[in-house]
């Protein structure tokens, strides 16, 4: 059995066509790749062993919750075709035996792409393990480390069996690392795996060749659900402290006293009971509504006459994003509306911009952009009488329409 070791794509593409090859290394950034017999150790390079450089991670403030898995998107054909089925899966460790993997997808010739983030539980050098069977794309921490289209049928065809692929990465505990793993079934029985060996399991190696030797014969474990995330967890919103008025200086106090005659202070009469801020109106269960139903988003605020979304709108949009995550088949049109004050063309443009801003916010929360469309209608669809100043604000709204 052949085995592939790699760290960065440029060396992979240079070395793959000429297998078997010896391990290669370059100082901090070149990485190492080798295709060697599965039962032996990688051939020792004549170049000096190098320390594994840190991979590019993302820091999330606070204490993130446990992960829920990776987002899986199934396609009836190539992984860049139209998506057929989506869901969040707890990990990648599956064998297909000719049966359809999910509803609506054939048992042969399908593709699936897992995307999301891996959270490192400890600091050090990891070995990530996957398998080429039948064809695989791997993007990790912003780098395309394996491309199916370049090597798919010539060297890694379906008749060659699965080929183990290992990637050496240095992770920092608590940081998140982007993963994009695509698999394409060609024919027959096949499987997809995403596993790892952690630093403590390998004896905390620091250099490439040292890591390769430590990984020989190691039993990799499927990356657990608690370390996998379909999107980055959002840190808690920072609560801004109220601004304090500047303390008056002694000179200003003297001038004020000299310029202002003394007056009798009277406590003003209370203007009425102090009411708590209104609670956020809950969104209805959108997935249960008939197609074409429009729901106005409550507590959505923009700067006047602009599409600048105000922070007070976040609770509503976060609740909408949560609803979309829980209902992966739900598709929405985001519709912007205005009143009839001002030029019609400007109102139409503003309504479209506001709808696009809402759509962009949801996409940033990890919602698939294909599930959302944004349209602006200006003042053409009022829900209240524009002649009544008390009713007119109801026409300035953003709705979601069930598709």
C-alpha positions as CSV (number, residue, x, y, z in Angstrom):
1,X,0.0,0.0,0.0
2,X,1.3,3.5,-0.8
3,X,1.1,6.2,1.7
4,X,1.2,10.0,1.2
5,X,2.8,12.4,3.6
6,X,2.4,16.1,2.9
7,X,2.4,19.5,4.6
8,X,2.0,22.1,1.8
9,X,0.5,21.8,-1.7
10,X,3.4,23.1,-3.9
11,X,5.6,20.2,-2.9
12,X,2.7,17.7,-3.3
13,X,2.1,18.6,-6.9
14,X,5.8,18.4,-7.7
15,X,6.3,15.0,-6.1
16,X,3.1,13.1,-6.8
17,X,3.7,12.2,-10.5
18,X,7.0,10.6,-9.7
19,X,6.2,8.2,-6.9
20,X,7.7,6.5,-5.0
21,X,9.8,9.4,-3.8
22,X,11.8,10.2,-0.7
23,X,10.8,12.7,2.0
24,X,11.7,16.3,1.2
25,X,12.0,19.2,3.6
26,X,12.6,22.9,3.5
27,X,13.1,25.3,6.3
28,X,9.8,26.5,7.9
29,X,7.2,26.7,5.2
30,X,8.2,24.1,2.5
31,X,6.9,21.1,4.5
32,X,7.5,17.5,3.6
33,X,5.9,14.9,1.4
34,X,6.6,11.3,0.8
35,X,4.9,8.3,-0.8
36,X,6.4,5.2,0.9
37,X,5.5,1.6,1.6
38,X,2.8,1.4,4.2
39,X,4.8,-0.9,6.5
40,X,8.0,1.0,6.5
41,X,9.3,4.4,7.7
42,X,9.7,7.3,5.3
43,X,13.0,7.4,3.5
44,X,15.3,9.7,5.4
45,X,16.1,13.0,3.7
46,X,19.6,14.2,3.3
47,X,18.5,17.7,4.3
48,X,18.3,18.6,8.0
49,X,15.1,17.9,9.8
50,X,13.0,21.1,10.3
51,X,10.7,22.3,13.0
52,X,7.0,22.3,12.0
53,X,5.8,25.8,11.6
54,X,2.4,26.8,13.2
55,X,-0.7,26.6,10.9
56,X,-3.0,29.5,10.5
57,X,-5.7,29.4,13.1
58,X,-8.6,31.7,14.2
59,X,-9.0,32.9,17.8
60,X,-12.5,33.1,19.2
61,X,-13.0,35.1,22.4
62,X,-14.6,33.6,25.5
63,X,-15.3,29.9,26.1
64,X,-16.9,28.3,23.0
65,X,-19.4,25.5,23.5
66,X,-18.7,22.0,22.4
67,X,-18.9,21.4,18.7
68,X,-21.8,19.9,16.8
69,X,-20.0,18.5,13.7
70,X,-19.2,19.6,10.2
71,X,-21.6,20.8,7.5
72,X,-22.1,18.1,4.9
73,X,-23.4,19.0,1.4
74,X,-24.3,16.1,-0.9
75,X,-24.3,16.4,-4.7
76,X,-25.8,14.0,-7.3
77,X,-22.6,14.5,-9.4
78,X,-19.5,16.6,-9.1
79,X,-18.9,18.5,-5.8
80,X,-19.3,21.9,-7.6
81,X,-22.7,21.0,-9.0
82,X,-26.1,21.8,-7.5
83,X,-26.5,20.8,-3.9
84,X,-29.1,18.1,-3.3
85,X,-29.0,17.5,0.5
86,X,-27.4,19.3,3.4
87,X,-27.1,18.5,7.1
88,X,-24.6,18.8,10.0
89,X,-22.8,15.5,10.6
90,X,-20.9,14.6,13.9
91,X,-17.7,13.5,12.1
92,X,-16.3,11.9,9.0
93,X,-15.9,8.2,9.1
94,X,-18.2,6.4,6.7
95,X,-18.1,3.5,4.2
96,X,-20.5,3.4,1.3
97,X,-21.4,0.0,-0.3
98,X,-23.4,1.2,-3.3
99,X,-26.4,2.4,-1.5
100,X,-27.6,6.1,-1.7
101,X,-25.9,8.0,1.1
102,X,-28.8,10.4,1.6
103,X,-32.3,10.8,0.1
104,X,-32.2,12.1,-3.5
105,X,-28.6,11.1,-4.1
106,X,-27.6,8.1,-6.2
107,X,-25.5,5.3,-4.8
108,X,-22.8,5.7,-7.5
109,X,-21.2,8.9,-8.9
110,X,-22.2,11.2,-6.0
111,X,-20.1,13.7,-4.2
112,X,-20.0,15.1,-0.6
113,X,-18.2,18.1,0.8
114,X,-17.6,18.6,4.6
115,X,-16.8,22.2,5.7
116,X,-16.3,23.9,9.0
117,X,-13.6,24.3,11.7
118,X,-11.5,22.0,13.9
119,X,-10.8,23.2,17.4
120,X,-7.4,22.1,18.8
121,X,-7.6,20.6,22.2
122,X,-3.9,20.9,22.9
123,X,-0.8,22.7,21.5
124,X,1.7,20.8,19.4
125,X,2.2,18.8,16.2
126,X,-0.7,16.8,15.0
127,X,-0.9,14.2,12.1
128,X,-4.2,14.5,10.3
129,X,-5.3,11.3,8.4
130,X,-7.7,10.9,5.5
131,X,-7.9,8.4,2.6
132,X,-7.9,8.8,-1.1
133,X,-10.8,6.6,-2.2
134,X,-12.1,7.3,-4.9
135,X,-11.0,11.0,-5.2
136,X,-10.5,13.7,-2.6
137,X,-10.0,17.4,-2.3
138,X,-8.5,18.9,0.9
139,X,-8.3,22.5,1.9
140,X,-6.9,23.0,5.3
141,X,-6.1,26.2,7.2
142,X,-6.4,28.2,4.0
143,X,-4.2,25.9,1.8
144,X,-5.2,23.5,-1.0
145,X,-3.2,20.5,0.1
146,X,-4.7,17.8,-2.2
147,X,-6.5,18.3,-5.5
148,X,-8.6,15.4,-7.0
149,X,-8.8,16.9,-10.5
150,X,-5.0,16.8,-11.0
151,X,-4.4,13.2,-10.0
152,X,-7.8,11.5,-9.9
153,X,-7.9,8.7,-12.5
154,X,-4.4,8.3,-13.7
155,X,-2.6,7.5,-10.5
156,X,-5.4,7.3,-7.9
157,X,-8.1,5.6,-9.8
158,X,-10.8,3.6,-8.2
159,X,-9.0,0.3,-9.1
160,X,-6.0,1.2,-6.9
161,X,-7.9,0.9,-3.6
162,X,-7.7,3.5,-0.9
163,X,-4.5,5.3,-0.2
164,X,-3.8,6.7,3.3
165,X,-2.9,10.4,3.3
166,X,-1.3,12.1,6.3
167,X,-0.8,15.9,6.9
168,X,1.5,17.3,9.6
169,X,0.1,20.4,11.2
170,X,1.1,22.5,14.3
171,X,-2.0,23.6,16.2
172,X,-2.4,26.0,19.2
173,X,-4.8,24.9,21.9
174,X,-8.2,26.6,21.7
175,X,-7.7,28.0,18.1
176,X,-10.0,27.1,15.2
177,X,-8.7,25.8,11.9
178,X,-10.7,25.8,8.7
179,X,-11.4,22.5,7.0
180,X,-12.9,21.8,3.5
181,X,-12.9,18.1,2.6
182,X,-14.6,17.0,-0.6
183,X,-15.1,13.3,-1.6
184,X,-16.2,12.0,-5.0
185,X,-17.4,8.5,-5.5
186,X,-16.4,6.9,-8.8
187,X,-17.6,3.3,-8.5
188,X,-17.8,0.4,-6.1
189,X,-17.3,0.4,-2.3
190,X,-15.6,3.5,-1.0
191,X,-15.1,5.4,2.2
192,X,-14.2,8.8,3.6
193,X,-12.3,9.5,6.9
194,X,-11.1,12.5,8.8
195,X,-9.0,11.3,11.8
196,X,-5.9,12.5,13.7
197,X,-3.1,11.7,16.1
198,X,-2.7,14.3,18.8
199,X,0.6,15.6,20.2
200,X,0.4,13.7,23.4
201,X,-0.3,10.5,21.6
202,X,2.8,11.0,19.4
203,X,5.2,11.9,22.3
204,X,5.1,15.6,21.5
205,X,7.4,15.7,18.4
206,X,8.5,19.0,17.0
207,X,10.1,18.2,13.7
208,X,8.8,16.7,10.5
209,X,10.9,13.5,10.2
210,X,10.5,13.0,13.9
211,X,6.7,13.2,13.5
212,X,6.7,10.8,10.6
213,X,8.6,8.1,12.6
214,X,6.3,8.7,15.6
215,X,3.2,8.2,13.5
216,X,4.3,4.8,12.0
217,X,1.9,2.1,13.0
218,X,-0.3,4.6,15.0
219,X,-4.0,4.0,15.2
220,X,-5.7,7.2,14.2
221,X,-9.0,8.2,15.9
222,X,-11.9,9.8,14.1
223,X,-12.0,13.5,15.1
224,X,-14.7,13.7,17.7
225,X,-17.8,15.8,17.3
226,X,-16.9,18.1,20.3
227,X,-13.9,19.5,18.3
228,X,-15.9,20.1,15.0
229,X,-17.9,23.1,14.2
230,X,-20.0,23.9,11.1
231,X,-19.1,27.6,11.5
232,X,-17.1,29.7,14.0
233,X,-18.9,30.1,17.3
234,X,-19.8,33.7,17.9
235,X,-18.3,35.4,21.0
236,X,-20.7,37.1,23.4
237,X,-21.5,40.6,22.3
238,X,-19.4,43.1,24.3
239,X,-21.5,45.3,26.5
240,X,-20.3,48.9,26.1
241,X,-19.9,50.7,29.4
242,X,-21.9,54.0,29.6
243,X,-19.8,57.0,28.8
244,X,-18.9,59.2,31.8
245,X,-19.1,62.9,31.7
246,X,-15.8,64.6,32.1
247,X,-15.1,65.7,35.6
248,X,-15.2,69.5,36.0
249,X,-12.1,71.3,36.8
250,X,-11.8,73.7,39.7
251,X,-11.6,76.7,37.4
252,X,-14.8,75.8,35.6
253,X,-16.6,75.3,38.9
254,X,-15.6,78.8,40.0
255,X,-16.6,80.4,36.7
256,X,-20.0,78.6,36.8
257,X,-20.7,79.7,40.3
258,X,-19.8,83.3,39.5
259,X,-21.9,83.5,36.4
260,X,-25.0,81.6,37.7
261,X,-27.1,83.1,40.5
262,X,-28.2,80.7,43.2
263,X,-31.6,79.1,42.6
264,X,-33.8,76.9,44.7
265,X,-33.5,73.4,43.6
266,X,-36.7,71.4,43.2
267,X,-37.0,67.8,42.5
268,X,-38.9,67.3,39.3
269,X,-42.2,65.4,39.5
270,X,-41.9,61.8,38.2
271,X,-43.0,61.5,34.6
272,X,-44.5,58.1,35.2
273,X,-43.4,54.6,35.9
274,X,-40.1,53.5,34.4
275,X,-40.9,50.6,32.0
276,X,-38.4,47.8,31.1
277,X,-37.3,47.6,27.5
278,X,-39.8,45.6,25.4
279,X,-39.0,42.0,25.0
280,X,-38.0,40.7,21.6
281,X,-41.0,39.4,19.7
282,X,-40.4,35.8,18.8
283,X,-40.3,34.7,15.2
284,X,-43.0,32.2,14.1
285,X,-41.9,28.7,13.1
286,X,-41.2,29.6,9.5
287,X,-40.8,26.1,8.3
288,X,-44.5,25.4,9.2
289,X,-45.8,28.4,7.2
290,X,-47.2,28.0,3.6
291,X,-45.1,29.0,0.7
292,X,-45.4,32.7,0.0
293,X,-46.1,33.7,3.6
294,X,-44.4,37.0,4.5
295,X,-43.2,37.8,8.0
296,X,-41.9,41.2,9.0
297,X,-38.8,41.0,11.0
298,X,-39.3,42.8,14.4
299,X,-36.8,45.1,16.1
300,X,-34.8,45.6,12.9
301,X,-33.1,49.0,12.9
302,X,-31.1,51.0,10.3
303,X,-29.5,54.4,10.4
304,X,-32.1,56.8,8.9
305,X,-32.1,56.8,5.0
306,X,-29.2,54.4,4.8
307,X,-28.6,50.6,4.8
308,X,-26.4,50.7,7.9
309,X,-27.6,48.0,10.2
310,X,-27.6,49.1,13.9
311,X,-26.4,46.7,16.7
312,X,-29.9,46.5,18.2
313,X,-30.9,44.4,15.2
314,X,-28.6,41.5,16.1
315,X,-30.9,39.6,18.4
316,X,-33.6,39.4,15.7
317,X,-31.1,38.3,13.0
318,X,-29.4,35.8,15.3
319,X,-32.7,34.2,16.1
320,X,-33.5,34.0,12.4
321,X,-30.1,32.4,11.7
322,X,-30.8,29.9,14.4
323,X,-34.1,29.0,12.8
324,X,-32.4,28.5,9.5
325,X,-29.8,26.2,11.1
326,X,-32.5,24.1,12.6
327,X,-34.4,23.9,9.4
328,X,-31.8,23.1,6.7
329,X,-34.5,22.8,3.9
330,X,-35.9,26.2,4.6
331,X,-35.4,28.9,1.9
332,X,-36.3,32.5,2.2
333,X,-36.6,35.6,0.1
334,X,-35.5,38.7,2.1
335,X,-37.7,41.6,0.9
336,X,-37.0,45.3,1.7
337,X,-39.8,47.9,1.7
338,X,-40.0,51.6,2.3
339,X,-42.8,54.2,2.6
340,X,-43.7,56.6,-0.3
341,X,-41.8,59.6,1.0
342,X,-39.1,60.8,-1.4
343,X,-38.1,59.7,-4.8
344,X,-39.3,56.3,-5.9
345,X,-36.0,55.3,-7.5
346,X,-34.1,56.1,-4.4
347,X,-36.6,54.2,-2.2
348,X,-36.3,51.2,-4.5
349,X,-32.5,51.2,-4.2
350,X,-32.6,51.7,-0.4
351,X,-35.0,48.8,0.1
352,X,-32.8,46.5,-2.1
353,X,-29.6,47.5,-0.2
354,X,-31.3,46.8,3.2
355,X,-32.4,43.4,2.0
356,X,-28.9,42.7,0.8
357,X,-27.4,43.7,4.2
358,X,-29.7,41.3,6.0
359,X,-28.8,38.5,3.7
360,X,-25.1,39.2,4.1
361,X,-25.4,39.1,7.9
362,X,-27.1,35.7,7.7
363,X,-24.4,34.3,5.4
364,X,-21.8,35.5,7.8
365,X,-23.5,33.4,10.4
366,X,-22.9,30.3,8.3
367,X,-26.2,30.1,6.4
368,X,-25.7,28.9,2.8
369,X,-26.2,31.8,0.4
370,X,-28.1,29.6,-2.0
371,X,-30.9,29.5,0.5
372,X,-31.4,33.2,0.6
373,X,-32.4,35.8,-2.1
374,X,-32.6,39.5,-1.5
375,X,-35.1,41.8,-3.3
376,X,-36.2,45.4,-2.9
377,X,-39.7,46.7,-3.6
378,X,-39.4,50.3,-2.5
379,X,-42.8,51.7,-1.6
380,X,-44.9,49.6,-4.0
381,X,-46.2,47.2,-1.4
382,X,-47.5,49.2,1.6
383,X,-49.2,47.5,4.5
384,X,-50.5,50.7,6.1
385,X,-51.9,54.0,4.9
386,X,-49.0,56.3,3.9
387,X,-51.2,59.4,4.4
388,X,-51.4,58.7,8.1
389,X,-48.1,59.7,9.8
390,X,-48.8,57.3,12.7
391,X,-49.3,54.4,10.3
392,X,-46.6,55.2,7.8
393,X,-43.6,53.7,9.7
394,X,-45.1,50.3,9.4
395,X,-44.3,50.4,5.7
396,X,-40.6,50.8,6.4
397,X,-39.8,47.1,7.0
398,X,-37.8,44.0,6.0
399,X,-39.8,40.8,5.5
400,X,-38.8,37.2,5.0
401,X,-41.0,35.3,2.5
402,X,-41.1,31.5,2.7
403,X,-40.0,29.9,-0.6
